[in-house]
Amino acid sequence: MTDALAALVRYLHERVFPEWRDLVITGVDRSGGGLSWETFVLDVAEHDGNDARRRRLVVKQAPLTGPLAPYDISREAVLLEAFAADGRVPVPPLLAYETEPGVLDRPFSVMGFVEGEIPGLRAIERWQHWQDPAARTEVGRELVATLARIQSVEWRKPAVSRVLDGDRAPAEHVRAHVDRLMDRIDHFVAPA
């Protein structure tokens, strides 16, 4: 086992599953999803002789660099917690997050695994659901409904507004953030 996996096992045992007698990672797969985050699916088990407990987790690690930098795991964690508390936006359970690089050399989060399909954005036209007009319409409707639920979350709650506001008015911060992201996206998708 690599030093990074050993450190992650200790972290998961201490922070996520402290009631487990012993924790082992039984599988690791690199996910193609996650946009520019490095995303891994882990299978973990309590190893007490009969492997009584098993869980599937997702670990998202900030990349060294990427189009959405700077990557801030604490912002995402606050927003995931706000969406989960609101109950209208489907989000995976956030189990833990680490802002310091001590465990995996970079910030990361640990979430519960949610079964489902995540098509690659660059190959969505080859996705099986995209081939069926009725399924494509349903995906579009669900996307719009989810965006509407996100928009309905009260962003003025103290935890959320602290993430968004900083030292600016919320509307100014959101406008600047969207402009910054769009500039980066335009840079990466602009024809050469």
Secondary structure, DSSP 8 states (H G I E B T S, - for coil): --HHHHHHHHHIIIII-TTSS-EEEEEEEE-S-STTSEEEEEEEEE-SSS---EEEEEEEE--SS-TT-S--HHHHHHHHHHHHHH-SS----EEEEE-STTTTSS-EEEEE--------GGGGGGSHHHHSHHHHHHHHHHHHHHHHHHHHS-TTSHHHHHHHHTTS-HHHHHHHHHHHHHHHHHHHHS--
